[in-house]
Amino acid sequence: MIELIGIKKTYFTEGKETPVLFGIDFKIEEGEYVAIMAPSGTGKSTLLNILGTLDKPTEGKYLFKNRDLTELNDDQLSQLRNKSIGFVFQLFNLLNRVSVLDNVLLPLLYAHNYPKDAKERAINLLNMVGLSERIHFKPNALSGGQQQRVAIARALINEPDVLLADEPTGNLDSKSSEEILNIFDEIHRQGRTLVVVTHELDVAKRAQRVITMRDGKVFKEEKVK
Amino acid sequence: MNIRRTLHISLNVLFGHKLRTLLSALAVGTGVAAVVMMVGASKAAQNDTAKKIENLGTDLISVQASRIKNLGGRARHGTRFTTTTLNDIRSIKRKVSGVKRVGGMFDRRANANYKNIKTRTMLMGVEPEVFDIWRISAVSGRLYTQRDEEKIARVCVLGQTTKNNLFGDVDPVGEMIQVGPMQLKVIGVSSQRGLDYRGNDLDDVIYVPLQTAMKRFFNVTYIEAIIVQVYNKDSMDEVKEEITRVLRKNHRIKEGKEDDFTIQTQEQLLKSEMQTEEAFGLLVAVVAGLSMVTGGIGIFAVMLISLRERKREVGLRRAIGARHKDITVQFMLEALILSLIGGIIGIIVGLLGCCIITKLNNWETLIPLSTLAFAFIISVVTGIIFGFYPARLASKMEPAEALRAAV
């Protein structure tokens, strides 16, 4: 499903070169649940941005369902993100001024066709994450864990091929974290591909496979279960 | 992208930030209100002037014994001449066809007093026919007649303002007043004429027979103006031409030389006044336009500030699939909604203001649809112009970087 081949990333600022990724190679199969473990400052965010097509590698190939993404233009990448990638962020990134339901529906705004059953779909997803009672709330009236669950529902509204989570429990207490991870398990059981970037071992251990990064390179890969 | 859904989200965002939305809408609203109010009021003023000039009578021609030039958009007397005389009045009566009434005029400012009450007013020497031309009647006593004119009588008719200034509520008929060096007998009070189009009080006046003014007061042989009333408005131009011919002959002006008099019709007067007012109206529109720029800058600033706050939102939207274009459209839409709200507030406030101004001035309230359309269009254009740059900035943000922005 996802294949990174020799991905390098170097930032150029004020004539200075700052290499961040030094050649990353790995594969993620369809339906797999993978954790990418990395301490902060090791190019973890950069790698995630590249995986999410929010940033382009300086060198290397990124194959997504056998399509080389390094050859797509900005509009095509936007389309791809809309259709195929669901994002879950550490800081949730919900729009506080609009309702939970509208937040979940937001990605459909940029979809080719606005599905007729959009609202029904959103309500089903909110049901799955246990928030069907809260659809007309504003996000800032919810707890952190609840907000993250809204974000997960939003990430799934377009039925993406892969769910990319960036430190999804980084801002949550342990109880809420556990709830989120349980939802991830459920999503995985439904057959969706999940990639979770984290620096917490507890979170990483819930995945099938852990890819550990160090100094901009893959340090080791290991199966958990 | 689905416009209806986008609109829904944009409205939610705008109404979520009520104060911010209100402030920037008000910035535009102020501008629009200024446009509507100023343009509306100046239109009403123009209309009022036009009416006042028409009230003077559209069948009148005035012959001024001077060259009147348009200086700085306003008609001004240039060189005055002493060649126009009573003889010219007789010539016009005799030789020009289509003339209903003719009257000569000579006026100067003068001091008048009754006992120890003083007033400064206009001493207006006019022939009795002028009363008919101006549709003046006597509200007390009588007007002077052709006989008084021939006798160079020491009589006068008071305008209502002058009468009030000198006599208050007392009936002045039969009293003697002192005007300059002369004692005049008050024989009547004239009916009210009101204000002229420039706001001068036409009743602050003492009418005396023309020859009384010429011979007893000012010792002149010439007159200042001749007022001509025609039978038929359509023959105005021919009458004008004939008068010109007669006067040029009387004044012995050689061919190719300039007239030493100016013939004006009410229509011309109207035109030249309207030109002045239109020039002023243009100025008003420019000033109002400038206030729209202020409103635009308001939107611009609010959009830029909100952009900084909303960097993460832009990042998120890009992450969930918004293209550059979608972000531009969204921000433009928001700017447009702001300016539309502002436009509507402005039109309402402007109309109210316009009504108040016209009521205070006793003008007829005119609300030209074109002004409203204009105000509406400029508010939309303002939104587009000043929303464009922030929208472009937003769409150009790097999604990865925008997502990392501090809250």
Interface residues (C-beta under 8 A of the other chain):
Chain A: S45 N49 G52 L54 D55 D74 D75 S78 Q79 R81 N82 K83 F87 F89 L91 N93 L95 N96 R97 V98 S99 D102 L105 L106 P107 L108 L109 Y110 A111 Y114 R154 N158
Chain B: M1 N2 R5 T6 H8 I9 N12 V13 F15 G16 H17 R312 E313 G315 L316 R317 R318 A319 I320 G321 A322 R323 H324 K325 D326 E398 P399 A400 L403 R404 V407
